[in-house]
Amino acid sequence: MAAMAAVSAAGVMGTVMPSSASSSYSSSPSSFWGSSSAKSLGTFGGSAAGFCSRSSVLRRASPAQSVARSQQNGRGTATQALDGSSPHLAAASNTVLSADGVSSLATATKTVLDAPSDTVAHEYQGSIGDVTSNEQTVSITVVGASGDLAKKKIFPALFALYYEGCLPKHFTIFGYARSKMTDAELREMISGTLTCRIDQRENCGDKTEKFLQRCFYHSGQYSSEENFRQLDVELKKHEGGRVSNRLFYLSIPPNIFVDVARSASRGSSSTRGWTRVIVEKPFGRDSESSAELTRGLKQYLTEEQIYRIDHYLGKELVENLSILRFSNLVFEPLWSRQYIRNVQLIFSEDFGTEGRGGYFDNYGIIRDIMQNHLLQILALFAMEPPVSLDAEDIRNEKVKVLRSMRPVHIEDVVIGQYKGHTRGGVHYPAYTDDKTVPNNSLTPTFAAAALFIDNARWDSVPFLMKAGKALHRKGAEIRVQFRHVPGNLYKRSFGTDLDQATNELVIRVQPDEAIYLKINNKVPGLGMRLDRSTLNLHYADRYSHEIPDAYERLLLDAIEGERRLFIRSDELDAAWSLFTPLLKELEEKKVAPELYPYGSRGPVGAHYLAAKYHVRWGDMNAEPPPDYSKYRQTFLKLSSGGDPCLSPA
């Protein structure tokens, strides 16, 4: 039996990790992970098949290889074994460990492995406890547990993973917030939000009760290292001497991210396993504040420990983008300026900011939706084929796309703000009618923009973004409009409007997920009449299983150590560099947004912007007028219950 541990430099989280676990460990660091990565849930005792079998397909490189690649590329942040209190430890002091504890130097590993097992056990006993216990556990701490996001999204997602058998055999969930609460009160609070799969209702009540018994609560201040040390004591009671892996989910406002990172790193990081921290958006308000936040977090965390979450990247249809493109020969050759005329990324909500106007007014629709959700989708859509499906290879290609893009100019942007509107005897309020919003607010609730990628594949192809609140419909979709057929033999059948004959691929992200392709087809009969039809993959019809929530997928990935769908710091920098000049110009010039009625299709200016690049918004074609009765229901619901938001509980 041999074990290896490392102590981090100057308070970096996730400091010590045993690199070997049994006598069967070979001289190769990657052999510890076995045929299935130890980051995968199979190692922890969770289900390795079906719903949970993500990493076995997606991760081509072993964790050790991924760390080595990251270090070779100059991006890996490593911790080093500093304890030289014995000859064996001194010999291992040059061993470089990743933040997740994967040794990249087999020679140093062998030095420790060659030491007598009882000697190593004795020398490590004081720092890592019972080295003979190699059973692992995962402790998940939801910081800000009494807030809406935790109650409505995070706890239900964790329960869904437990229900599907995706969580490890040994796991514990702790809620942490300033509010005073008992374990029983936490369980009562979240029990009403837990639901079982529609297609799997067996033993729902029993599963719910067993899950709640794994949930506990600890009250404390976010900036108190002492309170987090107390949390550490509670976590250890439930970990029972096992190798502890700890995941912290920061469901709190960004202004206290660094305080929590400092307190948790010094007070409750794992001393034997990995420690990871999920950080919710917004990641700053511009390039400067984002960089400051990153610097603050990196005082206490390595880049490998920070999981910046954008829940839109966990949407089923967004994750399917690369599969649709790279595993279907019919699409990849068409994915360029030669065949694609424009790409549209559209996000719309049929309700306003009721319940969260104060939060939203500080950010606006560009920061809230465009700079993160839509831009991340754009990068995935437009990237070059990666070398492999390894997280770093995929994120490298996304960064290349972002760095190839032109900064957004004010001439290519239209902003709007919804105004009050009365329809069917119901009055729908203006944005500034919200009591938490200043009366003279110029914060846009709608924005449309034209973006361009200056590379060989996408030169001169407009990528049109549109995002807004209080619009005529709710949805998110990607629309790919192809070029007109050169010398179309049937153009007379379409008249002068050749756009009616344009093929269009639509990826409907939400709601009612679907992928459909618009084609031209002959109407059956003796005549020669053409019709525009759709080849439709409607997920609800094709697949019987309920589609998992995005938070389920991303939490599972964070536990596995799969980073493909999380945002790297250089990726974040590149994204902010595109929008920061625009945001500053809008604010300095106090540009007034164009007003549009609640429940309408948005500002007229958006249509002029599209026309400037000879484009027609795809979501405007042949759609029925809005049903205003649904706005009454939505408005009344939001007015009474609010909307999920980040709040320091």
N, C-alpha and C positions, 0 to 999 in steps of 0.2 A: 504493500500500500504506500503510495506516495502522493504528496499534494504540493501545490505551489500557490503562493499568495503574493500579492503586491500591494504596497501602500501608495496612494496617489500623492501627487505633489500639491501642496497648498490648498487643501480643501476641495479637490475635485471629486464629484459624486461618483458612486459606483466603483469603489476603489479596489476591492480585493476579490479575486475570483480563482477558485481552484482550477488548474489547467488539466489535472488528471483525476480520475475517479476510481480506477481499479487497476489490478495487476495486469490487465490485458491491454493497458494503454501502450501504444507503440511510440517510437521516436518521432513520428510525424504528428504535429499538433492537430491536423485535421482528423486524425483517426479517433480522437475523443468524441467527435460528433456522430460517428457511426454512419450507417447507411442512410439514416434520417437525421438531419441537422438537429443538434440539441436545442436550437432555438425554436424548432417546430414543436407543436403541442404533443406529438407522439411521445417525446422524451419526458414530458411532464405527466403523462398518464391520460391525456385527453384523447378524444377520438382522432384517428389519423386518416379517416376515410370520409367520402361524401362531402358534406357541407364544409368540413374543416380542412380538407386536403389541398391547401393553397401552396404552401412552400415547396412541397415535393415536385410540383410541376413548374413553378415559376423560378425557383432559385437554381441556377445552373452551377454556380461556384459555391464551394464550401464556405462557411463563415470565415475560416482562417485565410482562405484565398482572397475573399472580399476585402478583409482588413489589409492584407499585404498590398493588394491593388490600390486601395485608398491611400496607403502610405507612399507608394511609388508615385502616385499622381500628386503628392504634396498636399492632400486634403485631410489625411488621417491625423487626428489628435491623439497622442498616445500618453499613457501614464507609465511610470517606470518604477520598478521595485527598488526601494530606497533603503530597506532594512538590511544592514550588513552586520548584524549582531553575531553571526556565526559563520564559519567557513563555508557552509553549504549555502547560506543566504547571500554571503558576499559573492560567491561564484555565480549566483543567479541574478546579481544586481544589475547586470546589463540586459536582462530580459525585457523586451518591450511588450507591453500588453495593451490591447485595445481597450476602449472604455467598457466593452462587454466582456473583457477578460479572456480574449483569444490570443494565445502566444504566437508571435510571428517568427521567433527564432528557435528552431528545434534544438540547436546545440545547447543553449542555456536550459531548455526544458530537460534535456538528457542529464545535465549536471545534477539537477535536483533529484531526478528519477533514480540516478545511480547511488544516491545516498541511502544508507540503511533506513528502512521504513520506520523503525522505532525512533531513530534520531530525528528524522523529519517531523514525525508526529509530535515529538516532545517539543521541538523548537517552534512549531506552529500552533501548539495547543493554546498558548496565551492569547494569540491574535485572532484565531478563527474558530476556537471551540473544538468540538468533537469532529476531528477530520475523518473519522471512520464512517460518518453519516453522509452518504452521497445523494440521498433522496432530496428532490428539489420541491420547492413550493413557490407560488407567486402571490405576492401581497399587492393589491391594487388600492391606492388611496385616492379618493376623489376629493380634491381640495376645492372648497366652495360647494359642499354637498347639499346645502339648503337652498341653493339657487335654482332657478327655473330650468336652466340647461341640464343640470345634473338630474333633476327629478324627471324631466320629460324625455331626455335623450340618453344620458350616459348609463344610469341604473337600468333602464329597460333594455339597452343594448347588451349590457353585461348579463342580464338574466336570459336574454335570447341565446347568447353564446353558451351559457350553462345548460339551457334547455336542450340545445343541439348536441351537447356533449363535447363542446370545443374548449372548455376551460380545463385546466389540469386537475388531477385527482386531489391535490392539496392546494387550495387557494383560500384567500381571505380578502374581504372587501371592507375597507374603512372609509367612512365619511369624515371629513375634517372641515370645520368652519368655525366662525366666531360664535355662532348661536349656541346657547346652552340646550342640550338635547341628550336624552338617554338612548341606549341601543334600541329599546322598544319603540321609542318615539320616531327614530329614524326608519325603522321597519314599517311602522304604521304610515309614515309619510310617503314612502316609495311603493308600498304594496298596491295602491290604487292605480299605479302607472304600468305595472307589469302585466304583459299579455302573452299568451302562448300562441304558437303558430296556428293559423287558421286550418292548415292541413294536418296538424299534429296536436290534437287536443288531449291525448292520452295522459292521464295522471297529472293534469295541469296543476290542480290544487296541491298535490303532494310535492311536485317540483318547486312550486312557489314557496312553500313552507321551508323546504330544505335550503333553498337559496337564501331566504331571509335569515336563516340561522347562521349563515356565513357572513352576514353584514353587521358591522359594528360602527360605533361613532366615538370620535374624540374631539372635544372642543378646545380651541386654542387660537391665539393670535397668529396672523400670517407672518409677522416679522419676528416672532419669538423662537429663538433657537432652543430655549428650555422647553417650550411646549412641544416642539418636534422631537426632543429627546424623550419626553414622556410618551409621545406616539411610538417612538422606537421601542420602548419597553413593552408597550401593548402589542406591537407587531411581533416581537420575539416570543411572547407568550403563545401566540397562535401558530408561529412557524415551527415551534417544537424542536429546535436544534437542527432542522433541515437546512440545506443550502437555500438561502433566501434570495429570490429575485423580486425586485420592487419596481412597481410602475406607479408614477404620480401623474394624475390628470389635473391640470390647472384650469379648472372651470371658474375663472376669476378674471377681473379686468386686467389689462396689460400693465397698468401702473403699479401693480404689486407682484408681477411675475418675478422680478429680481429678488425681492424680499423673501418670497417663498423658496426660490432656488437656493439662496444663501442659507436660510434656516434649515431646509430639508437636507442640504448637502452636509452641513455640519452636525445636524442632529439625528437624522434618520435614514441615511443612505445605507445600502447593504454592504456588509463587510466580507461577504463570502460569494455573492452572486452578482448579477448585473443590476444597475439602477438606470431607469429611463424616465424621461419626463415628457409628457404630451402637452404642447402649448397651443392654446386656441387663438384664432385670429380675433382682433386685428393685430398684425405685427407692425405696429407703429402707424403714423399718419403720413409719412413721407420718407424719403431716403435717409435723412438725418436721424429722425426719431427711430427708424427701423434699425439703423446701424448702431445707435446708442443702446437699444434693447438687446441686440445681439451681443455687443461687447459686455453688457451687464450679465447676461446669462452665461457667457463663456468664462467669466471669472470663477464660476462654480461648477460648470458642466462642460464636457467636451461636445464637439459637434455631433459625434456618434450617439450621444445620449439625448439630444434634443430632437423631438418628433413634432415638427410644426404641422398641425393638422388643418387641412382644408376639406371639409366633409364632402364637397362636390366631387373630389377625386375618388371617393368611395362609392359613388353612384354606379349602379350596375352597367348602364349604357356608356358611361365615361370609361370605366375599366375595359369595356368591350371594344373601345376604339382601336387599340393596337391589334387586337385579335381580328377584327373585321378587316383591317387594312393589310396586315402582314401575313395572314393565313389564307387569304382569298386572292387568287391570281387575277380575278376579274377586276379587282379594285386597285391594287398597287400600281399597275402601269398607268392608270388614269389620274393618279394622285399628284398632279403637277399643273403648272401654268398652261401647259399645252392643251389640256382638256377641261380644266376647271376655270370658270369665268369669275366666280366670287364665292366666298364662304361667309355664312351668317351665323352668329352666335347670339341667341335671343333668350332673355330671361324676363319673365313678367309675373307679377303678383296681382291678384284681384282684390287686395286689401291694402290699406295704408299703414301708417306707423302706429296705429292705436296700441297703447300700452308700452311703447318703447321710443317715443319721440325724442326724449332727452338724450338717449344713447345715440340714436341715428343722426341727430342734428350735428353731432361732433364729427361725423365721418362722411355722411352723404352716400349716394348710390355708387359713385365712381370708386371710392375706397371700399365700400361694403361688398360690392358685387364684381365690378369690372376688373379691378387691379388684381383680384385673387381668383375667384371662381372662373370667370370667363377667360381670363388670360391663361390660367393653368390648362383649361380645356384646349385653348388655341395651341399651346405649346405641345401638348400630346398629339393633337391632330396633325400639326405641320412638321414634326421632327423627322429627321432622317432615320432610317432603320438602325437601331442600336447594334453594337457588336454582340451583345447577349441580352438576356432578360435579367441580368444582375441589376440591382437598384442603381448602382453608380453609373453603369453604362446608359441606362435610360435617362437618368437625371442629367448626365453630361449632354445628351442630345437635346433635351429641353432647354438647357442653358444656352446652347448654340443658337437655337431659334430665337430666344429672347434677346440675345446680344446682336442678332442680325436685324432686329426690328428698328424702324425709325421711331424716335420719340413722338408722342402724340401732340399734334399742333391744334391750337384753338380753332383754326379754320375748318378742321375736320371733326368738330365736336358740336353737338346740340344738347343743351341741358333744359330740363323742364321741372315744373313743380305742380302737383295737382291742386286744384281749387275746389271749393264746395260746389255741390251739384244736387239738384232736386229732381227726382224721377219717381213716378208712381206714388206720389204722396210721401216719399221718404227723403229726408235730407241727409246727404253724405258730406261729412265735414271736409274743409280744406286742411292742408298740411299745417298751416299756421293756426288752425283752430285747436290743435292739440295744446293743452295747458302746459306741457313740458317744453314746448317749442317757442322761441322768441317770435313776437309778432312780425318783426322785420327780417326774419330769416331768409337767406338766399340759398340755403342748402338744396341742391337738386335731388329730387326724388325720381328723376328720369334722366337718362343720358344715352345718346347714340354717338358712335365714333367710328371712323374709318382708320384701320391700321394696315401697315404694309411691312412685308418681310423682304429685305434686300438680299436675297440669295438666288442661286441659279434655279431652284425648284419653283419659287413663288414670286419672282420678280413681277411687279405691276399687278398682282392679283389683290383686289381689295378684300380685307377681312373686316366685315361690318359687325360691330357689337351693338346690342341694344338691351338696356335693362331699365326696369321701371316698376313703381308701385302704383296701386289703385288704377290698374289698367283693366281692359275689357275681358281678360282671361288670365288664367294661371298656367304657367308652364315654363319649361326650359328645353331648348332644342338646338340642334346643329343642322343647318341647311346648306347643302353643297349644290350650287347651280352650275351645270356644265355648259360648255360653249354650244353655240348653234351648229347644226350639222352643215358642213360646207356643201354647197350645191345641192341642197335638199330637194329631192325629186318631188316631194309632196308639199312644198311650201305654199302652193296655191290653196291647199286645203285649210291652211291656218290663217290666211289673209295676210295683212301687213304686220301683225303682231307676232313676230317669231318667238317671243318669250313664251307664248302658249305652247310652243313645240319643244321647249327646253327640257331636257332630262334633269331631274332633281332628286338627290338622295337626302332623305330626312331622317335624323336620329333624334327621336323624342326621348329626352332624358327623364322627364317627369311632366305630369302624371301619366299613367296609362302607357308604360314604356313600350316603344315600338321602333322598328327600323323599316322604312318603306322607300321604294324607288318609283318615281313617276316616269312612265314610259308612254310612247305613242303606239296606238293599237287600232286595227281596223274593226269597226263595228260590224258584227255579223249581219249578213244580208247580201243581196245581189248588187247593191250599189258600192261605191267607193267612198265611204264616210269614215273619217278618222276620229278617234276619241283618245282622251288622256286618261290612262288607267294607272293603278298602283300595284306593285308587287309588295305585299305587306307581311312583315314578320311581327305579329302582334303577340307580345310576351304572354299576356293573360290567356290567350287561346292556345299558344304553342306549349307553354310550360305550366305544369300543375302546381309547382311549388311556389310558395310566397317568396317574393324578392326580399332579401335581407336589407335592413336599414344600413345606410352608409356608415354610421357609427359602429355597427357590429363589425363590418369588414375592417375598418381602420383600427379598432381596438384589438382585434385578432392579429392584425399585422404587427402592431406595436409589441404585443406579447411574444410573437414569433421572432421579432427583430427584423422583419421585412420592411424596408424603407422606400420601396418604389413609389408609393403614393403619398409620401411626406416631402416637405419642401426643404431643400438644402439652403444654407445661408447665401451662397453666391447666386442661387436661383432667385432668392428673395431680393437681393440687391439689384439684379438685372430687371426684375419686374417693376420695382419702384422707380428705377431710372427712366422708365418709359412714361410714367404718369406724373412724377413729381413736378417737372416744369409746367405742365398743364394746370395742375392743381394750384400751384403758386400764382400763376397768371390769373386764373379765375377768381381767386380770393383777393389778390392785390387790386385788380380792376373792378371788383365787386360786380361781376357780370350777373345781370338779372336773368333768372330762368324763365323760359316761356311757360305760361300757365296752360294747363289742360284739365278738362273736367274729370272728376272722379268717375271711373268706369269707362273711360273713352279709350281710344287706340293710341293716345299720347300726343305730343306736340306735332304740329304740321311740319315743323322744321326738319324732323327726322326723315320725312319723305323727300324733301329737297336735298338733304345730304346724300341719300341713296341715289337720287337721280343725277347728282353731280358725277357719279361714277357709273352711270348707265345701269343702275341696279334697281330692282323693285323688291321690297321686303316680301319674303315668301310667305310670312304668316298673315298677310293681308289678302291673299287670293281666295276668292270664293268661300268666305267664311260668313256664317250667319251673324246678324246683328246681336249685340250682347243681350243676355237675359238679365234684366236689372233685378229680378226677384232674388237672385242668388246673392247680390250685393247686400241686400237687407239682412239676410241670414248671417253672412260673413261679418258684416259690420256689427251687428248686435252681439255676436259671439265674441269678437275681439274686444269690444267695448267693455264686456263684463269680465273676460278672462285674461286679456293681455296676450302677449306673444313671448315665446321663449327668448330670454335675453341673458346676458352676462351681468351678474350683480354680486358685489362682495357681501356674501351672507354673514 
